Amino acid sequence: MIAFYCARRQAATTCSSSNYVTINVLDQLKRLPGTTNVQIFGAHDYAMRIWLKPDRLAQLKMTPIDVIARGQRAERAVRRGQGRARRR
């Protein structure tokens, strides 16, 4: 079966539409009985680039790996709807 998603807003971009389907539809489709595979063709993901200050990391006794791990934990929490990532 193939399903299509079409945004009604003209302001919706390919990336925002893909993001909406990934967050709100993909998991629900995967839970349907008898579903073996769900794939979004032409999916676009948001990306984030972070610049780190080595002196500040040293003050916080953190490494770049620690920053990545915290970002991934925050992403999972937001995806599950547990809140928003905090800005410092």
Rosetta silent file (secondary structure, phi, psi, omega in degrees, C-alpha in Angstrom):
SEQUENCE: MIAFYCARRQAATTCSSSNYVTINVLDQLKRLPGTTNVQIFGAHDYAMRIWLKPDRLAQLKMTPIDVIARGQRAERAVRRGQGRARRR
SCORE:     score description
SCORE:     0.000 S_00000001
   1 L     0.000  142.746  176.031    0.000    0.000    0.000 S_00000001
   2 L  -123.026  131.731  177.851    1.194    3.519   -0.720 S_00000001
   3 L  -119.254  150.786  179.683   -0.185    6.559    1.112 S_00000001
   4 L  -119.050  147.015  173.497    0.363   10.216    0.310 S_00000001
   5 L  -120.421  131.107  179.179    0.506   13.242    2.580 S_00000001
   6 L  -131.350  121.254  179.928   -0.260   16.669    1.201 S_00000001
   7 L   -74.697  138.957  179.032   -0.016   19.798    3.346 S_00000001
   8 L   -80.907  -27.058 -179.768   -2.916   22.209    3.050 S_00000001
   9 L   -77.807  133.812  176.955   -0.814   25.234    3.950 S_00000001
  10 L   -71.375  -23.287 -177.955    1.039   26.759    1.046 S_00000001
  11 L   -76.686  -10.787 -178.571    3.737   27.895    3.478 S_00000001
  12 L   -68.313  131.213  178.090    4.645   24.280    4.328 S_00000001
  13 L   -94.711  168.420  176.527    8.046   23.301    3.023 S_00000001
  14 H   -59.150  -40.905 -178.371    9.168   19.836    2.022 S_00000001
  15 H   -68.032  -42.470 -179.145   11.242   19.662    5.195 S_00000001
  16 H   -68.608  -37.390  177.063    8.395   20.767    7.483 S_00000001
  17 H   -65.094  -44.464  178.592    5.966   18.315    5.841 S_00000001
  18 H   -61.723  -42.334  179.156    8.482   15.481    6.168 S_00000001
  19 H   -63.033  -42.984  178.843    9.104   16.420    9.797 S_00000001
  20 H   -59.832  -47.753 -179.128    5.356   16.436   10.546 S_00000001
  21 H   -64.586  -41.766  179.743    4.869   12.972    9.053 S_00000001
  22 H   -61.469  -43.875 -176.462    7.941   11.603   10.846 S_00000001
  23 H   -77.480  -42.362 -169.309    6.796   12.925   14.241 S_00000001
  24 H  -103.448  -18.971 -172.791    3.028   12.415   14.027 S_00000001
  25 L  -117.934  -40.065 -171.781    2.313    9.623   11.554 S_00000001
  26 H   -54.170  -52.117 -178.189    5.266    7.261   11.153 S_00000001
  27 H   -63.669  -37.143  179.479    5.106    5.545   14.578 S_00000001
  28 H   -65.157  -40.151  177.765    1.329    5.120   14.360 S_00000001
  29 H   -65.454  -38.385 -179.850    1.642    3.423   10.982 S_00000001
  30 H   -65.514  -25.746 -178.518    4.371    1.122   12.318 S_00000001
  31 L   -82.321  -11.085 -178.822    2.029    0.006   15.127 S_00000001
  32 L   -64.432  134.384  179.396   -0.708   -1.194   12.775 S_00000001
  33 L   -58.302  135.478  179.093   -1.141   -4.988   12.923 S_00000001
  34 L    87.277   -3.663  179.409    0.452   -6.697    9.937 S_00000001
  35 L   -77.844  126.810  179.828    2.735   -3.772    9.132 S_00000001
  36 L  -107.023  -28.522 -177.961    6.210   -4.962    8.214 S_00000001
  37 L  -155.717  136.389  174.128    7.834   -1.787    6.898 S_00000001
  38 L  -128.293  127.424 -177.105    7.034    1.913    6.783 S_00000001
  39 L  -136.029  138.541  175.623    9.232    4.194    4.720 S_00000001
  40 L  -100.658  113.891  179.345    9.031    7.875    3.883 S_00000001
  41 L   -79.159  132.733  178.623   10.224    8.434    0.325 S_00000001
  42 L    72.928   25.100 -178.308   12.105   11.668   -0.180 S_00000001
  43 L   -63.934  141.438  175.760   12.262   12.370    3.561 S_00000001
  44 L  -120.876  131.411  179.295   14.108   15.507    4.624 S_00000001
  45 L  -111.137  148.698  173.307   15.458   15.851    8.138 S_00000001
  46 L   -72.294  154.134  178.052   16.376   18.946   10.053 S_00000001
  47 L  -131.879  157.250  179.066   20.030   19.277   10.977 S_00000001
  48 L  -134.501  135.646  176.382   21.843   21.182   13.654 S_00000001
  49 L  -116.115  129.805 -176.287   25.387   22.476   13.681 S_00000001
  50 L  -123.336  130.933  175.109   26.912   23.351   17.050 S_00000001
  51 L  -101.486  129.898 -177.246   30.110   25.277   17.701 S_00000001
  52 L  -105.317  144.947  175.446   31.770   24.434   20.990 S_00000001
  53 L   -99.736  109.519 -176.722   33.972   26.648   23.119 S_00000001
  54 H   -56.302  -38.683 -179.671   36.839   24.467   24.380 S_00000001
  55 H   -66.104  -37.915  178.156   37.527   26.730   27.380 S_00000001
  56 H   -69.950  -38.849  176.181   33.857   26.596   28.463 S_00000001
  57 H   -61.176  -40.719  179.285   33.769   22.816   28.034 S_00000001
  58 H   -63.653  -41.226  177.556   36.849   22.553   30.245 S_00000001
  59 H   -60.286  -38.801 -178.353   35.145   24.699   32.927 S_00000001
  60 L   -85.758   -1.010 -177.491   32.124   22.383   32.829 S_00000001
  61 L    53.945   48.950 -179.911   34.375   19.294   32.776 S_00000001
  62 L  -123.078  158.702  174.420   32.655   18.094   29.602 S_00000001
  63 L  -116.696  166.443  175.169   33.822   16.623   26.311 S_00000001
  64 H   -56.903  -33.254  177.568   32.232   16.941   22.853 S_00000001
  65 H   -62.005  -39.115  177.958   30.902   13.382   23.365 S_00000001
  66 H   -62.893  -40.697  179.656   29.046   14.605   26.501 S_00000001
  67 H   -64.136  -44.297  178.662   27.444   17.423   24.497 S_00000001
  68 H   -61.060  -46.065 -179.132   26.294   14.996   21.799 S_00000001
  69 H   -61.150  -42.758  179.368   24.844   12.607   24.407 S_00000001
  70 H   -66.240  -39.200  177.512   22.906   15.400   26.133 S_00000001
  71 H   -63.173  -40.490  179.010   21.569   16.637   22.816 S_00000001
  72 H   -67.168  -38.564  177.468   20.376   13.150   21.910 S_00000001
  73 H   -65.002  -42.385  178.946   18.669   12.730   25.294 S_00000001
  74 H   -63.678  -39.242  179.080   16.911   16.090   24.878 S_00000001
  75 H   -62.123  -44.097  179.686   15.829   15.121   21.356 S_00000001
  76 H   -64.289  -40.289 -179.602   14.269   11.869   22.594 S_00000001
  77 H   -63.960  -43.299 -179.830   12.446   13.691   25.412 S_00000001
  78 H   -67.928  -40.484  179.272   10.998   16.270   23.026 S_00000001
  79 H   -61.965  -35.590  179.778   10.040   13.583   20.496 S_00000001
  80 L   -81.131   -4.559  178.475    8.152   11.697   23.226 S_00000001
  81 L    82.281   23.139 -178.103    6.358   14.919   24.174 S_00000001
  82 L   -87.529    1.465  179.575    7.924   15.246   27.616 S_00000001
  83 L   141.696 -174.698 -179.301    8.756   18.879   27.208 S_00000001
  84 L  -105.295  150.965  175.315   10.955   21.254   25.362 S_00000001
  85 L   -66.276  137.289 -179.049   14.706   21.312   25.288 S_00000001
  86 L   -84.122  143.742  174.809   16.006   24.024   27.584 S_00000001
  87 L  -102.857  140.476  177.820   18.162   26.847   26.292 S_00000001
  88 L  -110.824    0.000    0.000   20.976   28.163   28.442 S_00000001
